[in-house]
Amino acid sequence: MDHTTNTENDIPTPRESAPSAPSRRSLLRRAGAVGLAAGAAAMLGGPLVSEAATRSRTAAADSSLTLWTFAGTHNRWFKQRAVEYQKQVNPNFSLTTSVRPYVAHHQKLLTVLQTGIGAPDLADVEQGLFGSFLHGTVPFAPLEGRLNAGHFLGSLVPSREALYTWQGHIYGVEHALCPVVLYYRADYFAQYGIKPTDLKTWDDYIAAGLKLKAHNIYMTPIPVWDVLLRQRGSDLFDAKGNLIADSPLSIATLQWCVDLAYKHKIAKAPAGLDTGSPAFFIEMAQGTYASIVGADWYAGFLEDNVTHLSGKWRAMPLPVWSDDKAKRQTSCYGGTGLCIPVTTGKQDLAWDFLRFCMLTAQGEVEQYSLVGLYPPFVPAWKDSALQAPVPYFGGQRVGALLAELGQTVPPQYQSPYRATFNNFTAVTTGDGANVLTGRQAPAAFLKYESARTRAQMK
């Protein structure tokens, strides 16, 4: 039940095949809006993938690669890294990129991997749709051997790689750490006597929200429920791929989120039912909310959409759940992995370019500077660029906070049916709006959508 979307336009270059595309951060778990054909996904287990994998062993001798993505911001970074790779590693290297909208990108990727014809050498896959590629034979090259040989696994935050791990194999490298913090209006907190250090638990948070309620200020839009579920140590699926979205803890967490609005009256459904929509940012600009739970990339949303509030926002760790013995202060939200299709005849070159981009401190710092994604590659965290004061946040060193929370980011587990569950529960195309607007009880909602998903899993 995600309610965060956004889009951004990108200027095409001669080597791009599409004029614009949504950014990666804007497409969090938008699997529900995709409706990828189950038949196309299932056919990945057919003989065509195996035949394509066999053909891929006759590798081309040239130094060119093709890369597909749905994020214009990623595309700009990849092209910049390609220039550096040409200078530093291989003067004959060239990269051709293709940027398509989110839905079209994943649908076309499924199709070409099924046929084995016209597939790229590298491809971004958004975490919410990665499960669509797990039906039958997985069409991506396992990377754990290369990651082990290069001693990279110890430098990657394990919980982020869990998103692209299935049945013992790692099929992608994550772009972003995606740690979750509480963004809050420092001016409101100061004006109404709320100290961030006093918000130790979510109960404290509710108490502070009741103070603001008296001044017609909402503490928050209704939070994204599964983000807080992961903070509590659970998820939609477990490590074995079993659906657990209707567990007692899951139901209680969604009920808590809804209760913020309909019991405590300190929250409301976001305008447009979407915390990335223009309507919602009109509310934000008007000062409707004092805080919002968001990932690292949401800092860019704030800066881009409520620019006039520069200096008034800060970030802090999440309050803890009073019954959580681990006292977890963060969660995770979103992600995209870079994968190598088995159909490419240039796996070595594709791997080396992936390594150059995503497994070097230089590459990851460059991505942070261009895209604003905090890296899951730990050696990059020491770079001064990631620790610099952020003017929008009143000079706060937000990167230092993200580094502090980074190693405790909880895992998200994959399943071939994760996209199916997302589809059923999406606010825009599924039934999620029923809960967000108070028309359906959380327990009934999660039990019904889980039953629908399990029926597909049989």
N, C-alpha and C positions, 0 to 999 in steps of 0.2 A: 504494500500500500504506500507507494512512493508519491510524494507530491512536490518534487523539485525538477523543473525543466527549464531550459533556456536555449537560445540560439545566438550565434554570432556569424557575421559574414567575413569572408576572406577573399582577398584579391588574387585571381589566378595568375600563375606564371605559365610560360609556354610548355612546361613539362607536366603541368597538372591537367587532369582530364575532367575536372568538375569546377564550376565557378565558386561554389561555396559549400560549407558543411558546418554542422553544429560542432561545438567544442566537446572534448571528451567529458569535461566536468559537468557539462549541461545534460548529459544523457544517462544519468545514474539510474540504473535498474529500469530503463525504459523498455525492457523486454516486453512488458505488458502491452505496449503500443505497436508491437511488430507483427504478431500473428504469423511467424515463420511456419511454413507448411511442415507438418510432422512427417509427411511422406518424403519430402526432400531431405530432411535430416536423417530419417531412417535409411535412406538409400546410400548414405555414406558407408554403411557396412557392406555394401555390395562389392562385386569383383572389380568395378571400375577404379576404386581407390587403390586396390592392390596392384592392378595393372599400371596405374599412374605411378605408384611408388617404384615399380620395377623400371619403368621408362626413365625415372628420374636419375637412375644410376649412370646414365650416359650423360655426364655433366658437360655443359658447354664450357669452352675454354676462355670465353671473354670475361671481362671484369665489370659487367653491367648487372644491375639488380632492378627489379620492379617491387614497389612497396605500396600496399593499399591501406588506407586509413579512412576514418569517418570524421576525424578531428582536424580542422584547419590549423589549430595551434600546434598539434603534433607534426603536421606536414611541414610547417615552417622550420621547426626544430630539426626534423630529419634532413631537410635540404641543407640547412646550415652545417650539420654534422657531416653530410656528404662532401661538402667543400673541404672541410678539415681532413676528412679521411683521404681525399685525393692528394692533399698537400703532405700529410704526415705518413701515409701508409702506401698508397697505390696511385701513382699519377694517371693511370689509365682508367680509374674507377669512374663509373657514372651511375646515377640513381634516377629512375623515372618513378614519380609518385602519382597515385590516383586517389582523389578525394571524392567520396560520394556521401550523400546523406545517410544517416544512421541505418535506417531500414534497408535502403537499397544496397548499402555496403555489405551488410550481413547476408542478405538474400543472395546477392551475386556471388559472394564468397562460398556459400553453401553449394550453389549450383556448379561453379567451376571445379570445386573439390570433388563433387560427385562425378563429374564427367572426366576430370583429369585434363581438361583442355583450357588453356588460357589463364591458369592460376598464377598468382604473384609469387615472388620469392620470399616475401615477408608480408605479414598482415597483422594489423591491430584487431583484437577481438574484445569487445566490452564484456566485463565479468558477468553481467546479468544474462548474457546470451551465450556464454561459453558452453554451457550445458547442452545447447542445441547441436553442438558438434561432437557430442559424446555418444551418440546413438550408433552402435556398430563399431567398425574400425575407426579409430581416431585419426583424422586426416592431417595431423601435425606431427612433426619430428620430436621425439622425446629429447629433452635437453639435459637431463640429470647427469649423463656421462660427461658432457662438455663442462657443465657447471662444477662438477667434482674435480675434473682434471685441471681446471683453472683456479681451483680453490675459491670459488665465488659464493658457494652456498653459505659459508659462514659470515659473509658480508651482506647478505640479503635478509630482511626481516622475514622469518619463516611463515608468519601468519599471512603475509601477502602472497607468498608463493602457493599457499594452500588453495587459492582461488583457481589455479591452473594446474592442479595436481589431481590425477584420477588414476585409481588402481595402481598406485606405486610409481607413476611416471609424471614428470613435470613437462608441460607442453607450452609454457609461456613465461615471459619475464614481465613483471608488473611495472608500470610506469610510475606509480605514485603510492606514497605511504597511506594517504587518506585518513589520518588521525582525526578524531572528532573532539571539538572543544565547545565550550559555552561562550558565545559572543554576547557581550552585554554593553548597554549604554552606561558608560561611566558617569555621565552627567546626571542621569536619572538616579543612579544609585547614590551619588553624593547628595543630591537634592533631597532625597527622601530617607536618608539615614540607613542605607543598606551597604554593609561592608562585604566585598567579595569573599573575604576570608571567613565570614560567618556562614557562608553557604556550603557547609561541609557535607550535608546530606540533601537528598531530594525533598525530605520533609522540611528542611530549612528553606529550601527554594520555594515551596508552596507558601510558607509563612511570609516570606518576603513578597511574594506575588499578591498576597492579601493586603499588604500595605499599599501597593501600587494600585490595586483595584479601587481603593477609596478616591484615587485621583484620576480615574477613568483611563488608566494605562494598563494594557494587557501585559502580563509577564512574558508571554510567548505565543506564537501560533502553535497549534497542536503538533507535537513532535512526531517525527517519522518513527513509528513504533519499533521496527526491527533493528534500528540503530541502537535504541536503548536495550533491546533484547540481547544484542551482542555484548553490550557493556555488562550485562548480568551473567555472561558466560555461556549463552546458548545461541541458537541461530535457527534459520528456517529448516535446514537439513543438518544431520550430524555428520561425523567424519566418515561414516560408511555409506552416506548417500540416502539415509532414511529420512523421510519427511517428519519433522517434529514441530511444525508450525502451530499445531493445535495442542501443544503441551500445556499443563497448568501454568507454568511460568510464562509462556508466551501469551496466553489469554490474560493473565494478570497484568502483564506489561502493557498490552493494548488497552485494557480497561483503565489502567492508571493514566495513560495518555489522554484518553477520552474524558476521564473524570476531571482533568485540568480545566476543561471547557464547561462540561455540563453538571459537574458537582461543585467544584471550587470556584468556578467562574473567573479564573485568572488567565484563561487562554481562549482562543477562538479558532475556527477553521480559517486558513489563510484565504484571502480574496482570490477568486479563480481556482480555489482548492489546490494551489500550486505556489510553493515558496520561491519559485524562479520566474513567476509571471509578471508582466508589467503592472497588472492590477495589484498584486501583492506589494510591489515596490512603491506604489503610490501610498499604500498604507504605511510602509516603513518610513517613507519621506515625511509623512504627516505625524510621525512619532507615536504610532499606535502600539508598538511593542518595545519592551525594555530588554529583551534578550532573545536569542535563537540558538538552538543546537545545530551545529554545522561542522562539516569537514574542513580541512585546510583550504580547499579550493573555494569555499564559500566566502572567504575573506575577499577574494576577487569580485565575487558577486556584489558584496557590499560596496566596495570601492567604485565599481563600475556603475551601480544603479542608484546609490544614495551618496553621491560624491560630496554633497554639501554637509554631510554629517562627519566629515573628516575630523579626526581628533577626538571624537566623542565615543568611539567604540574601543573596547578592549577584548582580550581573550583570556580565558581561565580554564583550568581542568574542569571536567564535569563533576558535579556533586556525586557522592557515592550513594549506593543503595544501602539502607541501614542493615539489611540482612545479608549483605555480600561480605563474606569473610576475607575475600581477596582485596576488597576496597579499591576496585578498579575505577579509574578516573578518566577513561577514554573509551572510544569505540572505533569503528571504521565504517566508511560510507563511500561506496563507489570503487572504481578501478577499471583499468584496461591493460591487457597483456599483449606483448608483441610475440608473435608465433611464426614458426617456419613450416610452411606446408610441405608434406612429404612429396608432393609432385615436383618440387623444384630440383633441377639438376645442379644447383649451385649451393648446396647446404653449407659447405665450408665457408664460402664467401659471405653468405647470408649470416651465418653465425658470427663471423669476425666483425661484420658491420654492426650487428646487434650488440656484441661485446663493446665495441668502440663507443656506441651511443649510450648504453644503459648500465654498463659494468665498469665504468671509469668515473672517477670523481669529477674530472673536467666535463664530461658529457652530462652528468647529472646536475651539476651546478649550472651549466648552460641551460638545461631544460627548466630549472627552477627560475632562472632569470627571465626566460622567454615566455614560459607557460604558467609559472606560479605553482607548480606541483612539487610538494616536498618529497624528496627521493626516498625509496625504500632501500637504497644502497648506503649502508652505514658509513663507509669511509668518507662519503661526501659531507656528512653532518658537521665535520670540524671546519669546513671552509668558512671563512669570515663572511662571505656573501649570504650564507644561510642564517647568520647570526645578527645581521645588521638591523638597526632600528627601523621600524616601519612608520613613516609619517602619518599614514591614515589612522593608525592605532595609537596616536599620541606619542610616538617614539618607542612604543613597546617592542621588545625583541621577541616577536612572535615565533621566529624560527627556533629560538632557544627553548621555548615552551613545547613546540612540536617535537624537538629532539628529546626532551625529557620524557614525553609521553610515548615516543615512537616505539620503544622496545616492548611496550605493554599493549600495543594494538591487538585486539582479539582476532582470531581467524574467522574466515567465512568459508564454508565448505560447499563443494560443487555437487551437482547432480544433473543428469540428462533432463530432469524435469523441473529444474529451478525456473527456467523461463516459462514453463507452463503455469506454475504457481503464481509467478509475477503477472502473467497475463490475466489470470482470474481475479487477482486482487488489486490491479492497477486502478488508480483513481480516475484516469481519463477513459480507459476502455473496458475496465472490469467493474467489480462491485465495490471497490474501495470507498467511493464517495458515500455509500450508504452508512458506513461507520463514521466517517469524518463529519458528516452532517447530523449524526445522532439518530438516523432512521433504523439502524440495525445494531443489535447488541454485539459486542466483540466476541463473546463465546460462540454465539450462533454463526457469526460471520466466519470465524476461523475453522470451525468444525465443518461447515458446508464447503468452503473452498478447499480444505484439506481432503475431504472426501472426493471432490471432483478431481483433484490432482492424483490421488491414489488410484482412481478408476483408470486414468491414463497410464499409470505405471504398471498395471497388470499385463 
